[in-house]
């Protein structure tokens, strides 16, 4: 990661560095979820209906921050928010866990501890460790009550989540581009090159023609795998599971009338009209103002800069405590 990318990520709000960010981003990639919001919950698939009941209409909010402030506590309650502070975590040797409600400007995802000023350093360290362990153990009792739970994720899959999303949106962007757009002719290899998705098959200037063709074939295959990963992740978020690529059993979701209206809406570009990605960028990354980056816009369309912003979000810490 170069310095510019690191600065971009470091300046990003905390929600943009979490798996919850990508859960919501992938949910907004589902045409079926968009349609159930339009249909106000009318759906034959109880799994999708349950997700809609929990998440609500994510398209009603201006930004992910507005959505997060209003609905996150109903979806992803941190176990610490469920603690009975006085009963579950009593004061230990001059330290006490504070209820965030009594702390000015407190955040719901943090612990707040009061410390006796007379406490010596070693005693404070030991007491803090006991207090921390007690709070974590107490909080874990409440996790099964949360409506939605993150699935376990391995380090390799963390990068796939970001790559697959960018592949998914960039391919749709290229398909809906105008003939005058220089990226309208892009296929798998060109899109992979833009996203810097090469795996171990990164081409070198010294490669022979045969080696270059073999490398391009490997890159196209890798790009195709990312496309499939995105489809699998979207299928799972539609039934309330993330992150997961497990096969989802398909069952009928719409009546014949609903299916017909959905097809007409997609054909009429009501779902994902041209440049829809700019709206996604405004919703998910409102802190990254595209209009203020005139130097970039002079050389690249705003939609490509939007894709780049998503691709530059770091994945190295996703899924860690």
C-alpha positions in Angstrom: 0.0 0.0 0.0 1.5 3.4 -1.0 1.4 6.4 1.3 -1.6 8.0 -0.4 -3.7 4.8 0.1 -2.6 4.6 3.7 -3.6 8.2 4.3 -7.0 7.6 2.7 -7.6 4.6 5.0 -6.3 6.3 8.1 -8.6 9.2 7.6 -11.7 7.0 7.0 -14.3 6.9 9.8 -14.3 3.8 11.9 -17.4 2.3 10.3 -15.6 2.3 6.9 -12.9 0.0 8.4 -15.3 -2.6 9.6 -17.0 -5.7 8.2 -20.4 -4.1 8.9 -19.5 -1.5 6.3 -19.1 -4.2 3.7 -22.2 -6.0 4.9 -24.3 -3.0 4.1 -22.4 -2.3 0.8 -23.1 -5.8 -0.4 -26.7 -5.7 0.7 -27.1 -2.6 -1.5 -25.7 -4.7 -4.4 -28.8 -7.0 -4.3 -31.5 -6.2 -6.8 -33.8 -8.4 -4.8 -33.2 -6.4 -1.7 -33.8 -3.2 -3.6 -37.1 -4.7 -4.8 -38.3 -5.9 -1.4 -37.8 -2.3 -0.2 -39.9 -1.1 -3.1 -42.5 -3.7 -2.3 -42.5 -2.7 1.4 -41.6 -6.2 2.6 -43.9 -8.2 0.4 -41.9 -11.3 -0.5 -42.4 -15.1 -0.7 -38.9 -15.8 0.8 -39.1 -15.6 4.5 -35.3 -15.3 4.8 -35.2 -12.2 2.6 -38.2 -10.8 4.5 -36.4 -11.3 7.8 -33.4 -9.4 6.5 -35.7 -6.5 5.3 -37.3 -6.4 8.8 -34.0 -6.0 10.4 -32.2 -3.7 8.0 -35.2 -1.7 6.8 -35.0 0.4 3.7 -31.3 1.3 3.4 -32.1 3.5 0.4 -34.0 6.0 2.6 -30.8 7.4 4.2 -28.5 10.0 2.8 -25.3 8.4 4.1 -24.2 5.3 6.0 -23.5 7.5 9.0 -27.2 8.5 9.2 -28.2 4.9 8.8 -25.7 3.7 11.4 -26.7 6.2 14.0 -30.4 5.3 13.6 -30.4 1.5 13.1 -27.1 -0.1 14.0 -28.0 -0.6 17.7 -30.9 -2.8 16.5 -28.7 -4.9 14.2 -25.2 -5.3 15.6 -25.4 -4.6 19.3 -22.0 -4.8 20.8 -22.0 -7.2 23.8 -20.6 -4.3 25.9 -23.8 -2.4 25.3 -25.8 -5.1 27.0 -23.8 -5.1 30.2 -25.3 -4.4 33.6 -22.2 -2.5 34.7 -22.8 -2.6 38.4 -23.9 -6.2 38.6 -21.8 -7.9 35.9 -18.5 -5.9 36.3 -18.0 -4.8 39.9 -15.3 -2.3 40.9 -11.9 -4.0 41.2 -9.0 -2.5 43.3 -9.7 1.1 42.6 -11.0 0.6 39.0 -14.6 0.7 37.8 -16.3 0.3 34.5 -18.4 3.3 33.7 -21.8 3.2 31.9 -21.3 5.1 28.6 -24.5 7.0 29.3 -22.8 8.9 32.1 -19.7 9.8 30.0 -20.0 13.0 27.9 -19.4 12.2 24.2 -19.1 8.5 24.8 -19.2 6.0 22.0 -21.2 2.8 22.3 -18.3 0.5 21.0 -15.9 1.5 23.8 -15.2 0.6 27.4 -14.8 3.6 29.9 -12.9 3.0 33.1 -12.5 5.2 36.1 -9.2 4.9 38.0 -8.3 5.8 41.6 -5.5 8.4 41.4 -3.8 6.9 44.5 -3.5 3.5 42.8 0.1 2.4 42.1 1.0 1.5 38.5 1.5 -2.3 39.1 -1.8 -2.6 41.0 -3.6 -0.6 38.3 -2.2 -2.8 35.5 -3.3 -6.0 37.4 -6.7 -4.6 38.2 -7.3 -3.4 34.6 -6.5 -6.9 33.3 -9.0 -8.4 35.6 -11.6 -5.8 34.8 -11.1 -6.3 31.1 -11.4 -10.1 31.3 -14.5 -9.8 33.4 -16.1 -7.3 31.0 -15.3 -9.4 27.9 -16.6 -12.6 29.5 -19.8 -10.9 30.8 -20.4 -9.3 27.4 -20.1 -12.6 25.5 -23.2 -14.0 27.2 -25.3 -11.5 25.3 -24.0 -12.1 21.7 -26.6 -14.8 21.0 -29.3 -12.2 21.5 -28.1 -10.0 18.7 -30.3 -10.3 15.6 -27.3 -10.6 13.2 -23.9 -12.1 13.7 -20.7 -11.9 11.7 -19.4 -15.2 10.4 -15.8 -16.2 11.0 -13.4 -15.0 8.3 -9.8 -16.0 7.4 -7.1 -13.5 6.4 -7.3 -14.5 2.7 -11.1 -13.8 2.6 -10.7 -10.3 4.0 -9.0 -9.2 0.8 -11.5 -11.0 -1.3 -14.4 -9.0 0.2 -12.9 -5.8 -1.0 -11.7 -7.1 -4.4 -15.0 -8.9 -5.2 -17.1 -5.8 -4.4 -14.9 -3.6 -6.7 -15.0 -6.2 -9.5 -18.7 -6.4 -9.2 -19.3 -2.6 -9.4 -16.7 -2.0 -12.1 -18.1 -4.6 -14.4 -21.6 -3.2 -14.1 -20.1 0.3 -14.7 -18.3 -0.8 -17.9 -21.4 -2.5 -19.2 -23.5 0.7 -18.8 -20.9 3.1 -20.1 -21.3 5.1 -23.2 -19.4 4.2 -26.4 -17.5 7.5 -26.0 -16.2 6.3 -22.6 -12.6 5.0 -23.0 -13.4 2.2 -20.5 -16.5 1.0 -22.4 -14.3 -1.6 -24.2 -12.7 -3.0 -21.0 -13.0 -6.7 -20.4 -11.8 -8.8 -17.6 -8.1 -8.2 -18.1 -8.4 -4.5 -18.4 -10.6 -4.2 -15.4 -8.2 -6.4 -13.3 -5.3 -4.2 -14.4 -7.2 -1.1 -13.3 -7.9 -2.7 -9.9 -4.4 -4.0 -9.6 -5.7 -7.6 -9.2 -3.0 -9.8 -10.5 -2.3 -12.3 -7.7 1.0 -14.0 -8.5 0.6 -13.4 -12.3 1.6 -9.8 -12.5 3.0 -9.1 -16.0 6.5 -7.8 -16.4 7.9 -5.7 -19.3 10.5 -8.4 -20.0 7.9 -11.2 -20.5 7.8 -13.0 -23.8 4.7 -12.9 -25.9 3.9 -16.5 -24.8 4.5 -15.7 -21.2 2.4 -12.5 -21.4 -0.5 -14.4 -22.9 -0.3 -17.0 -20.2 -0.2 -14.3 -17.5 -3.2 -12.5 -19.1 -5.1 -15.8 -19.0 -4.3 -16.3 -15.3 -5.4 -12.7 -14.5 -8.7 -13.2 -16.4 -9.3 -16.4 -14.5 -8.6 -14.6 -11.2 -11.0 -11.8 -12.2 -13.7 -14.4 -12.9 -13.2 -15.9 -9.5 -13.7 -12.5 -7.9 -16.9 -12.0 -9.9 -18.2 -15.4 -8.7 -17.2 -14.5 -5.1 -19.3 -11.3 -5.3 -22.3 -13.2 -6.5 -22.0 -15.7 -3.7 -21.5 -13.0 -1.0 -24.6 -11.1 -2.3 -26.7 -14.3 -2.2 -25.7 -14.9 1.4 -26.4 -11.3 2.6 -29.9 -11.7 1.1 -30.6 -14.3 3.7 -28.8 -12.5 6.6 -25.4 -14.2 6.5 -22.1 -12.3 6.1 -19.3 -12.9 5.2 -20.0 -16.2 3.5 -19.7 -17.8 0.1 -21.7 -20.9 0.9 -24.2 -22.1 -1.7 -27.7 -20.7 -1.0 -30.7 -22.8 -1.7 -32.9 -20.8 -4.1 -36.7 -20.6 -3.4 -39.3 -18.5 -5.1 -39.4 -14.9 -3.9 -41.9 -13.1 -5.9 -45.4 -13.6 -7.3 -45.7 -13.7 -11.1 -46.9 -10.1 -11.0 -44.0 -9.0 -8.8 -41.5 -10.8 -11.1 -42.8 -9.1 -14.2 -42.7 -5.6 -12.6 -39.2 -6.3 -11.3 -38.0 -7.2 -14.8 -39.6 -4.0 -16.2 -37.9 -1.9 -13.6 -34.5 -3.4 -14.3 -35.0 -2.9 -18.1 -36.1 0.7 -17.5 -32.8 1.3 -15.5 -34.7 2.1 -12.3 -32.3 -0.4 -10.7 -28.8 0.9 -11.1 -29.2 3.7 -13.6 -26.1 5.0 -15.3 -23.6 6.5 -12.9 -25.4 4.8 -10.0 -22.0 4.2 -8.4 -21.6 7.9 -7.7 -24.7 7.6 -5.4 -23.2 4.6 -3.7 -20.0 6.5 -3.2 -21.9 9.4 -1.7 -23.8 7.0 0.6 -20.9 4.8 1.7 -17.9 7.2 1.5 -19.3 10.7 2.1 -16.1 11.9 3.6 -14.4 11.4 0.2 -15.7 14.4 -1.8 -15.3 13.6 -5.5 -16.2 17.1 -6.6 -13.2 18.6 -4.7 -10.7 16.4 -6.5 -10.4 18.4 -9.7 -7.0 17.2 -10.7 -8.2 13.6 -10.6 -11.4 14.4 -12.5 -9.3 16.1 -15.2 -7.8 12.7 -16.1 -10.3 10.2 -15.0 -14.1 10.1 -14.8 -15.6 10.4 -11.4 -17.1 6.9 -11.5 -13.6 5.4 -11.9 -12.3 7.5 -9.0 -15.2 6.2 -7.0 -14.2 2.6 -7.7 -10.6 3.5 -6.8 -11.7 4.8 -3.5 -13.5 1.6 -2.6 -10.5 -0.5 -3.7 -8.1 1.5 -1.5 -10.0 0.7 1.7 -7.7 -1.5 3.7 -8.8 -5.1 4.3 -6.0 -6.2 6.6 -7.9 -5.8 9.9 -11.3 -6.9 8.8 -12.7 -9.6 11.0 -10.2 -9.1 13.8 -11.4 -8.2 17.3 
